[in-house]
């Protein structure tokens, strides 16, 4: 499972159903519980293309980035800087 972590896992077809559940939980917290201050963070994101893929996947699940919903990216590898 080396390499199958962080951002790359979120848009991978093998983890699609798992990520859908994560997105569903985030939507529940924001929409049903009213905790709109929840901010998502994409971990171990290697490239801008990878970030775009994750953001597109989240948008398809109803989590659209905008003024009332922010998405952060962790800066933990040199290519992020």
N, C-alpha and C positions, 0 to 999 in steps of 0.2 A: 503494500500500500504506500510505499514511498512515492512521493509526487502526487498522490491522490488526496490532497488536503487543500484547505483554503479555497480560494476563488475557483480554481480549476474543477473542483468537485461540484460546485453549484450549478454549472451549466452542462455537466457531463450526463449523457443519457442514463448511465448506470445509477446515478443518484437523483435523477429528476423527481421521482415520487417523494423522496425524503426532503428535498428542498421545497417542494410544493407544500408539504406539511409545515415546514419552518415558516414559510411565507404566510400560510393560513393562520398560524399562531400569532405572528406579528400583526396581521390585520385584525385579529380578534382583540388583541391588547389595545390597539389604537381605536378601533371602531366601536367595539362593544363595551370595553372597559373605560374608554375615554382618555386613555393615557397617551395623548398625542405628542408628548415630549420624548417618546422613544425614538432613538436615532440608530439606524443600522450601520454596522461597520463590516466591510469586506476584508477578511483576513488573508494574508499571504498572497497578495495580488501582484503578479509578476510584470504585467504590461498594461497599457491603456486598452488594447484590444480585449484582453481578458476582463478588465473592468467593465467595458461596454457590453460584453456578453452577459455578465452577471446582472447588470442593470436592466438589460433587455428581458432577461428571464424573470426578474422581479416585477417588471412592468406588466408582463404577460399574466402574472398572478395578482394583479391589482395594486401593486406597490409602486406607484409612479412617483419618481423624484420631482420635487417642486418646493415651493416656499414653505409648505406645511409638512413636508417629509424629506428629511436630509439623509444622504448616504455618505458615510465616511469610508476612507480606504486606509488600512494600516500601512505605515511606512517602516517596514522591517527588513527590507533587503536593499542592497546598493542600487539596483536598477530603478527603484522608486524615487530615489533622490535625484 
